[in-house]
Amino acid sequence: MLILAGGLGKRLQPIVDDVPKPMAPISNLPFLEYLLNYWISQGIDKFVISVGYKAKIIKDHFKSQFKGIKIDYSEEIEPLGTGGAIKKALLERFWSSDDILIVNGDTWFEINLKKFLSDYYGNSPIALALKHVKFNDRYGSVLIDDAGKVYKFSINSNESSYINAGAYLLNRNFFLNYLEDYPAKFSFERDVLEKLAVDRMLGSSIQNKKFIDIGIPADYLKATRFFKKIK
């Protein structure tokens, strides 16, 4: 499993500026620790964390393992964007499987992994988890066809819609071949997902469990109440 934890988190810096965004404290624990605990409970037995901004804080906290689960790090020396960070991590010698689960380090989404894998296998080289929201006041909406293929992103709509919940399953070999001519720095969402959607090569898995993204101050401040309810 790859966790993207290298971004600058500029929108959150007005209230959390001394640690990288995934390490933002919630009831005295970093957000990233909640993520690791959840995915361990789902059977994940290896983590690769993509780090960049203030990487030492993450590496010093978790070191080479967490609760007996091995952790490797893919470190950006300079910001590579989400796509560049993923490509760099997938080029590392960490992987024993070609099917890789990737999640954002600032997003909690209780994914039914069995369903996600079922929706992914045999359908598309990349699939993303979608969350249905009744009132979309923050995210670009995602459109899917009758076969579950994503065909459009960033639709401006504050009505009931699907959103990209920041979790992906992809085939490592396909992805590295597809990105062979890409530069070192690029956006996974804009430069890859939107192009795959146009070609109907992007699958989806609709998941409707608990979700929170701490990327902006208002949602970060909701996180303490969110995790109290989960407990």
Secondary structure in CASP SS format (residue, H / E / C, confidence):
PFRMAT SS
TARGET T0000
AUTHOR 0000-0000-0000
METHOD secondary structure of the structure
MODEL  1
M C 1.00
L E 1.00
I E 1.00
L E 1.00
A E 1.00
G C 1.00
G C 1.00
L C 1.00
G C 1.00
K C 1.00
R C 1.00
L C 1.00
Q C 1.00
P C 1.00
I C 1.00
V C 1.00
D C 1.00
D C 1.00
V C 1.00
P C 1.00
K H 1.00
P H 1.00
M H 1.00
A C 1.00
P E 1.00
I E 1.00
S C 1.00
N C 1.00
L E 1.00
P E 1.00
F H 1.00
L H 1.00
E H 1.00
Y H 1.00
L H 1.00
L H 1.00
N H 1.00
Y H 1.00
W H 1.00
I H 1.00
S H 1.00
Q C 1.00
G C 1.00
I C 1.00
D C 1.00
K E 1.00
F E 1.00
V E 1.00
I E 1.00
S E 1.00
V E 1.00
G C 1.00
Y C 1.00
K C 1.00
A H 1.00
K H 1.00
I H 1.00
I H 1.00
K H 1.00
D H 1.00
H H 1.00
F H 1.00
K C 1.00
S C 1.00
Q E 1.00
F E 1.00
K C 1.00
G C 1.00
I E 1.00
K E 1.00
I E 1.00
D E 1.00
Y E 1.00
S E 1.00
E E 1.00
E C 1.00
I C 1.00
E C 1.00
P C 1.00
L C 1.00
G H 1.00
T H 1.00
G H 1.00
G H 1.00
A H 1.00
I H 1.00
K H 1.00
K H 1.00
A H 1.00
L H 1.00
L H 1.00
E C 1.00
R C 1.00
F C 1.00
W C 1.00
S C 1.00
S C 1.00
D C 1.00
D E 1.00
I E 1.00
L E 1.00
I E 1.00
V E 1.00
N E 1.00
G C 1.00
D C 1.00
T E 1.00
W E 1.00
F E 1.00
E C 1.00
I C 1.00
N C 1.00
L H 1.00
K H 1.00
K H 1.00
F H 1.00
L H 1.00
S H 1.00
D H 1.00
Y H 1.00
Y C 1.00
G C 1.00
N C 1.00
S C 1.00
P C 1.00
I E 1.00
A E 1.00
L E 1.00
A E 1.00
L E 1.00
K E 1.00
H E 1.00
V E 1.00
K C 1.00
F C 1.00
N C 1.00
D C 1.00
R C 1.00
Y C 1.00
G C 1.00
S E 1.00
V E 1.00
L E 1.00
I E 1.00
D C 1.00
D C 1.00
A C 1.00
G C 1.00
K C 1.00
V E 1.00
Y E 1.00
K E 1.00
F E 1.00
S E 1.00
I E 1.00
N C 1.00
S C 1.00
N C 1.00
E C 1.00
S C 1.00
S E 1.00
Y E 1.00
I E 1.00
N E 1.00
A E 1.00
G E 1.00
A E 1.00
Y E 1.00
L E 1.00
L E 1.00
N E 1.00
R H 1.00
N H 1.00
F H 1.00
F H 1.00
L H 1.00
N H 1.00
Y H 1.00
L C 1.00
E C 1.00
D C 1.00
Y C 1.00
P C 1.00
A C 1.00
K C 1.00
F C 1.00
S C 1.00
F H 1.00
E H 1.00
R H 1.00
D H 1.00
V H 1.00
L H 1.00
E H 1.00
K H 1.00
L H 1.00
A H 1.00
V H 1.00
D C 1.00
R C 1.00
M C 1.00
L E 1.00
G E 1.00
S E 1.00
S E 1.00
I E 1.00
Q C 1.00
N C 1.00
K C 1.00
K C 1.00
F E 1.00
I E 1.00
D E 1.00
I C 1.00
G C 1.00
I C 1.00
P H 1.00
A H 1.00
D H 1.00
Y H 1.00
L H 1.00
K H 1.00
A H 1.00
T H 1.00
R H 1.00
F H 1.00
F H 1.00
K H 1.00
K H 1.00
I H 1.00
K C 1.00
END
